[in-house]
Amino acid sequence: MSRPLLRGVSGGVRFPGKNDSWDDSQMKEKTEKEDLDKIRPSPDHTHMSFRFPFRLPFLDNSPSKNSFSENSFATDPYATGSSRSRHKLTLLFLKFSLVMIVILALTGSFLWTISITSSSRGHIIRGNRRIQEQLVSDLWDIGELSLGASRFKELDFCPEESENHVPCFNVTESLALGFPESEEHDRHCLQGSRQNCLVLPPVNYKIPLRWPTGKDVIWVANVKITAQEVLSSGSLTKRMMMLEEEQISFRSASLMFDGVEDYSHQIAEMIGLRNESNLLQAGVRSILDIGCGYGSFGAHLFSKQLLTMCIANYEASGSQVQLTLERGLPAMIGSFTSKQLPYSSLSFDMVHCARCGIDWDQKEGNLLIEADRVLRPGGYFVWTSPLTNLQGSLRKKENQKRWNFVRAFAESLCWDMLPQQDETVVWKKTSKKACYGSRNSGSKPSLCSKAHDVETPYYRPLQTCIGGTQSRRWLPIEKRPTWPSRSKLNSDELAIYGVSPDDFAEDTQNWNSAVRNYWSLLSPLIFSDHPKRPGDEDPSPPYNMLRNVLDMNARFGGFNSALLEAGKSVWVMNVVPTSGPNSLPLILDRGFVGVLHDWCEAFPTYPRTYDMVHAEGLLSLVTVQQRRCTLLDLFSEIDRLLRPEGWVIFRDSASLIEIARALATRLKWDARVVEIESNSNERLLICQKPFFKKQPN
């Protein structure tokens, strides 16, 4: 355990000794290829041969079939080798080995199936899965032998224009493809837009300052924003930022509505509270901040144990999301001008918009319907805009018309308007479903039918009906446990999600133990046990070099919960894959932040976003399904999201971890496999992304 990390294949991958050349004629090659075709699995066996994320490199040596496919998980993680580098005897041995492995696997599966009863089906599923994983491992080893001593081909670096680019978000391309101007900022994941390469950091990039210093000071070189953009930024953000030679500082006590603290205090008073410190006791824990500026509102509320998720449009430079993430605060690219957000209904206690650039009177009120969908019963919608200024903008007839529309539509949504102050208006969503029935007959918008009330939509078109009313999770925020008790769900609450108390308790216990093990492995390099890098000055407490954490397969949010239980000053983006069970409502109801996502698509955030990426069971989840992307696509996406010197932890079956280690080598990661004493069939793969510095021109 004390050995230094070795790159990729060290200690785990077998190679033959020497490459040999072939002198056979083309006719001989054709004959041998026909022989290989004879041992390929028949169509009846394709359910075994295409279940896994690779193609055997020795089945077909043509260049086109050794390349990486965009339409399946078939991928060869090794560099392309020459078919003339092995002896005829070796080839015959490989043929025989492959035939025997397939026969044994099929025979074992058949005998296993006919020998069981209906009462042991659960054991059968696990047994078949072990057979499949062993088959993956055996076939992978044969694939290694077939390639001889050819080396892994490391990925090339991306071109300079990829430095801050986010796939699926390209305003120019969207307009060129004919999308309306109102949808140019929307997410459009087009087929074939992915490229497998390594995104280099900008020139003069520096590792972000440790939390909490990094919340208020960031390096200018780390984000794509110019001095001119800082100086010309809007009046609300300009007073919050101070540009120095190499740094941007954010002063949360600066003048913004007489200061962020005074502004949040004003909102609390409008709700009927003494100050923002009482928001937690009033049931407010999670806040969706639309068009968040650079995250100063959320940065202030964080000290009150309130968790704010920032969403804003994709911006090529001067990005609100990029700067907010660089400060170590939750954020992601999100635009709902035409599509719903990938959050569950009834998931946020407050929706906040301070001059966020959203025209709430547009789209026939559908934008307000989406805000209502994600807002919990009894939650608050806060809008600060010059449009609401009674002495200013409302004197214009057009502004008066827009304001009247928003007020009337909010009333039709059963929102109660609280006393207004200055440019800020607060509405409270109803806690009683009976309110919708008490409206005038034929009132719009209508309630969604059960078929249309999708609990967690994934970028579906905006709906024209009120959603969330069909959910069993309809519970006013005042009746929910306050934070942090909210994170510990009781048996009645777990029953809503179909989760047994025993499973939840076991998951919690396992993750508390796992986090202790992770920290014992990594603390000499990352955490407070070893608070500085060689040559660094002593930092201020709490010495934490991790702040942004991405959990790619979050399940119940147990990893997030265990980190907080351990007192780690981190926030976790809990991702629930679209290919697995939808546990996102449970995660959000625990008071965490999370999102639904398809990992065959780019995650909606900028490069160099997270300090750590965690993936437990993700490889098993994706390899048992036929997908339209490769494992190399997945790994290159992780590399894009990861900051230089960032860490990746995979936990999965031993056979899949070996495949992952080979892919880690291609990405130039330092990697080491760690055994798990409590489970001999699982392994940890711990990787660190090196800091490749870009040379100035």
C-alpha positions, 0 to 999 in steps of 0.5 A: 500500500505504501508503494508509489503509484505506477502508470497504468499496466504496471503489475497487471498486464501480461505480454509475450516476449518478442514480436515475430514476423510473418512470411505467408502469402496473401492466399495463406492470410485469406485461408486463415481468415476463413478459419477464424470466421469458423470459430466466431460465435453464431448469431444465436450466441450474440447475447454473450459476445456483444454484451461487453465493452470491447471487440476481440482484436484478433477476430478481424485485423482490418483497420476499420474494425480495430478503430473505435466505434461511435455506435456501440461499446465495442472498443479495443483499448490497445494500440492497433497491432500488425497481424503479421506479428505472431507464429502460426502455432500461437494463432492455432493456440488462440483459436483453440483457447477461444473455442474452449472458453466459449464451450465451457461458458455455455456449458456451465451456464446451461448446467447452472440453469437446469439445476436451480429452482425458482426459490434461488433465482437471485443466486442464479443472477449473481452466478451468471454475472460472475460467469460473464465477468470471468469470460470478459477477463479470459477473452481480454487476456487472449486479446492481449496475447494476440497483440504481442508486445505492441504498446498501448497507444496514448491519446493525443492532446486536443486542439487549442479551441477545445480548452474551454469548449463543452460538447453539446453546446455550440451557439454558432453550430446550433444556428447553422443547423436551423435551430431557432434563435430562442434555442441557440443556448439549448443543449443539442448532443449531435451524433459524431460530435465527440472526439477522444483526446485530452484537453490541455489546461490554458497557459499559466494554469495554476492549481486552484487555491484550497477551500475556503480561500479558493471561494473568494480568490481564483486565478485569472488564467484558469478561466476564460475571462478577460480584464475587459469583460471583468470591468464591463460586467453588469452592475450587479457583478462588477461591484462583487469582483476585484481584478488584480494582476493574476487573481480575481477576488470576490467580496461577498460584503460588497455593495449588491442591493446594499450587500449580499448579506443585506439582500438575503436578510431582506428575502428572509424578512419578506418570508416572515423570518428574522434573518437568513439564518432562520431559513433552515428552520423554515424548511429551506435547504436546497436552492436553485439559483438561475443565472447566478452571476458568479455564485456570490449569493450561494457563497454567502448562504453556504455559511448558513448550511444552505446548498445552492445549485447555480444554473446558467446558459453556456457562454464561450467566455466570461462564464457564470458557471465556470467561475462559480465552479472555480470558486468551489460552488455547485453549478452546471450549465442549464437552459430551459428555454425549450426543454425541462431540466433534468431534475426531479419534480418537487426538488428545491425549497427555493427558486431564485432569479436576480436579474437572471435574464429569463423573460418569465412572461414569454413562452405563454408562461411555460417557463414559470410552469417549469419553475413550479415543477421543480419547486416543493410545496410551500417553497418560495420563488424569488424574483429580483428585476427592474421590471417589478420596480413600482416607481420605475419600469412599471410606468411604461405600458409594455412593462406594465403589461408584462408584469401583469401577465406574470402576476396573473399567471403566478396566481393561476399556479396557486402561488401567493404573493408576499409583500414586495420590497424594492425590486424583489418579489417573493411568491410562496407555492401552495401546500394544498392540492385543493387550491387547484380545484378551487380555481375557476372552471377551465382555468389554465394551466391545467394539471398534468395527467398521470401519463404526462406527469414524469417525475424526472424528465430528461430534457423533455420539451417544456410542458404546458400543464402543472406537474408534480401533483401526482407524486407521492412526494408532495409534502410541504417544506414546513413538514419535512425534517430540517437539515441535517436530520433530513438526510436520515430518512425514516422507514415511512419516508423510504417506503415512498421510494420503495427502499427498505430500511435494512438496505438503506442502513446497510448502504449507509454503513458500507459507505461510512466504512468505504470513506474511511478506507479512501481517506487512509489511502489518499490522505498522505497525498491529499487531505489534512494528514499531509496538508501541503505539497513539497515546496508549498508554504503552510496553508491555512486550515482546513488544508483541504485540497478537494472541494468539488466531487462528482459521483457518477453512479450515486444510487442513494447518495451514500457517498455524499452522506458519508463525506459529510458524516466524516466532516469533509468540507466538500460538495458532491454532484450526485449523478443518477445514470439514465440507464439504471434505477431512478433514485434521484428523487431520494437524493434530492429529498435528502438535501443533496444536489444531483442530476439525471444524466446519460453517460454516453453524452457530455456532462453539462459543465466546463473542462477542469470542473472536479477535483475528484470523480468517483464511480462505484459499479458504473462499469458493471452498469454500462457493460451489461447494456448495448450502448451507442458509445465506447468505454474510451468515450466515457474515460475521455469524458472523465479526463475532460471533467477532471482538474490537473492533479485530480483523482479518480476512484473506480470500484468494480469487479476485478475483471472490469477494473483490469480493463479500466486500468488499461484504459487509464494508461491510454489517458496518461493517468497514474494508476494503481489497483487496490484489493478490497479485503471484504470482497475478493471479487471487487477491486479499487482502481485509484488514478491521478491525472497528471498536470500537463502544462501547455507551452506558450507560443 
